[in-house]
């Protein structure tokens, strides 16, 4: 018969400590399970994101830059990308690890590097400075014998042994009052990532939703992210990492991305993740549910995008919620289409959102789903936020203009700036051969944001580099301008034509600001 477990004894705090350790172990086990599951989830990497990944690897290997800012709506897969990359590296037999930190408002740069467990240090000091009761009783006994003349304290061997023991206890107590810090340092996620990378481990560090932190958090860790070096002040220990072994993925949601200071952006690459189109989302769902009935898939996506794009929905559903909803639908409606929208609580998190009605035609007629209002281009959003935005010459992606820009390419090489040249393939269309672009020209460098369709956010101190190929500058007009024609109007913006300096320009009005692109004046 196995022995019965013994109850914990020896002080009031010990059972609580055991419970705390047990809970912490359960938390670690849960975290490892979640980590493993997320690494195994299927993920579709766009060609644009793969380009950023390739350039990030190239820059990290050269020691230039090893961090990237990923911006996009919730549910676009910013964080999941890092998990999938680590999962793939582990499958390939690489010794990789992932450290994930969710930023909080109260977090400081020091928290990310290291902390000192002063509570545990003080507790240990007090415990070591206390004389055990047994020794106190033995000391009282020897004192009585000395005072009564029963022993000679200079010759009695047993007393001399006890005296040596007391001296050791006294020295231990004095030491305990000033314990060193070396055993009480807890590295934070950034500190641990730097340390592990310096010891040869491949590390992916995800700093999630950085806009939730204060500006002091971002500016406070600039040097550590750029140089991968910091010193533990309490011990003088210097920790140094290796950029070749560390990839830092910084995520931010679009609505608050303007909180990230320019000084922080300039240290990292940047990529904007567009929200998946309905066709792209169908591919994502099919990877997760390969046996899902097509009619049920079409129904689910139509309902999902009707909610996701509805102007009255306060909390838009995201991709994880869609996948969870489809999992329930596939079990309850195998081969059938629901008459209404069951289990709204999975998609919608507010009572008012759940009461929003979706017209039946939006569920039945795909053409209505496909003709709902478009999205505000990202270059317009950044211009409204006060960021200098330019459009590079469209001819950079022309299949017959490579020689025209040879000098510009050479200048980029000389400056150490990475870029991707356009790529084309010849495809047969009937009797004709057509040259199709499979990749457009793209600049990928810290501080310069790729905004799509040839638009870039370029800081003032970098504009000279691109002066030769700047075609348009995006301007925010302060004066009121009337539209000569309107192509689209919704609750978020108006799109159409305006007349500026005698010329008609494409324009977007956001609030009281009108954004236009004008020819760049050299």
ABEGO torsion letter per residue (X at the ends): XBBBBBBBBGEAAAAAAAAAAAAAAAAAAAAAAAAAAAAABBBBBBAAAAAAAAAAAAAAAAGABABBBBBEBBGAGAAAAAAAAAAAAAAAGBBBBBBBBBBBAABBAAAAABBBBAAAAAAAAAAAABBBAAAAAAAAAAAAAAAAGABBAAABAAAAAAAAAAAAAAAAAAAAABBBAAAABBBBAAAAAAAAAAAGBBBBBBBBGAAABBAAAAAAAAAAAAAGBBBBAAAGBBBBBBAAABBBBBBBBAAAAAABBAAAAAABBBBBBBBBBAAAAAAAAAAABAABBAAAAAAAAAAAAAAAABAABABBBBAAAAAAAAAAAAAAABGBBBABBBGAAAABABAAAAABBBBAAAAABAAAAAABBBBBBAAAAAAAAGBBBBBBBAAAABAAAAAAAAAAAAAAAAAGBBBBBBBBBBBBBEABBBBBBABBBBBBBBGBBBAEGGBBBBBAAAAAAAAAABABBBBBBABBBBBABBABBBAABBBEBBBBGGBBBBBBBBEABBBBBBBBBX
